[in-house]
Amino acid sequence: MKKNVLVISSSLRSGSNSELLAKAAMDGAVAAGHDVHWLSLKDKKYEFCKGCLACQNTGTCVIRDDMDGMIELVKDADVIIVATPVYYYGMSGQLKTFLDRCNPLYIADYQFREVYLLTTSAEDGEEVYQTTQAGLQGWIDCFPKASFAGLVSGGGVNNPKEVTFHPELLKQANDLGKNI
């Protein structure tokens, strides 16, 4: 079944390891015949959530910025693939701010059911991505129709494009996209 897939890259570096994993997943999803939308947060301008909760009554955030268009992509996606570098055992600040600003979706008729996570980090080991996964799971738990669907995590990659020396990680990300 053809799905609307949104791939979100939260790295601020072009050619970053997490961005390359995201592109591999995107390529897999395209190869599988899905409609795929790419969203890079690196050039977007969006503010922190003010916590005013006005969006819970109106369905719209009071802040006018790039988030206006980005939230529609999230709302209309069947599948979301989130890619982030792991900083201090957590997701990037850009991604956390982005997820916080998705607050208007709590009362919306959102479409997403599956959420996947791609992470890269300098440090290697299962414990590295677990806090990031827990943070994303907390966001997912606020959307009863959605669930965590899978993970590709690559540790031991620090320099830009270093993940290219780990073709098994790129294949895992590509397979994730193909198997949506």
Secondary structure, 3 states (H helix, E strand, C coil): CCCEEEEEECCCCCCCHHHHHHHHHHHHHHHCCCEEEEEECCCCCCCCCCCCCCHHHHCCCCCCCCHHHHHHHHHHCCEEEEEEECECCECCHHHHHHHHCCHHHHHCCCCCCEEEEEEECCCCCHHHHHHHHHHHHHHHCCCCCCEEEEEEEECCCCCCCHHHHCHHHHHHHHHHHHCC
